[in-house]
Amino acid sequence: MTTPLPLDGVRVIEICNVAAGPYCGMLLADMGADVIKVENPEGGDTLRAWPPITDGYSENFASLNRNKRSVTLNLKNPEDRELARQLAAGADVLIENNRPGVMDRLGLGYSALRELNPKLIYCSISAYGQTGPRAQEGGFDLTIQAMSGIMSVTGEEGGAPVKCGVPLADFAAGLYAAYSISSALRGVAQHGQGTHIDVPMLGATLGIAALQTSEYFGSGRDPVKLGSAHPRNAPYQVFRSGDGYFGMAAGNNALWKSVCQTVGREDLLADERFVTPTTRAANQRALLEILEAEFAKADSTTWLERFRAAGVPCAPINRYSEVLADEQVEHMQWVQPIELPNGVKTRTFGSPVRFSLVDTPIRRRPPALGEHNDEILGALQAKVTEPAR
């Protein structure tokens, strides 16, 4: 007998665009939820237009929308709004990432839908939250990274502000939303009452910055840019070798001893500047010069081999083509084949999470726009247009 996925039997309505909401929906879909993606008939989710486009279909869209079904509804149309209401009436969860107030004006806000479905878990993802002085401000990953402080600690000292290359604000919000929904499902099972979950991108991004906020609360000083270095540990950064760069992190005294032995500089163990992680961090510029003078004597591959043999955490500075071909990624079977709606075969990064008794497979390819209209909306349309008796 096949073991069901954890969220098997949970129906989710996703009224979302681009990243944070669709990522949340995909995480739930990967765990077995039946996710119905509601899209505008005119083009659908704007991510569908993002390159790379393979024979008319966006691989960016495919990466966030596997295991879902798609229906098209024009929510400005009263008849389509009623169909959306009927979808919500039969759902366990609704996710939306519109600006606060939009869903209320459409008659699809939490207060309205709660009357139809008291058990509904309604999750709103927005830039700043559903209430407060900034609630009506829009936001994208870039602006939230700027607002949240991430840009103030990213990059090299004295350099221009830069964002993290991965959209942290979007995906942190999506993760918080999926985690909160999963928690709320247990609450509904226990007491039968739904809830409205408010997930602000700003709050989620500050939430994952716990080390930086606590540094400020504890010291009264703003954290600063350190490039790849760490404010409280050293050696713990990217180092230049004889042919490039590599990353190495010796975050405790035992690992520091292994580093000294590996580079043949055990004399550094007695240097007062480098006795503890704190003193090493305070003197890491001097430490960097000493270590890089040694690292210049061999290439990155050689140093990585030496540090791995010594049990010191280290890594190459990979491009995505390299990490996706790594033996560990292959062993975990994270890269999975996937089919686009036009039949073209491509690849995607699947769920990284493993359960001992069940796989988390790609059950459905990403959907074509409105592909499941007849399957899902057909019976609802008949119900909506059925004359009253």
Summary of the structure (lengths in Angstrom):
residues: 389
radius of gyration: 25.1
end to end distance: 45.4
largest distance: 92.2
contacts: 1215
relative contact order: 0.13
helix: 43%
strand: 15%
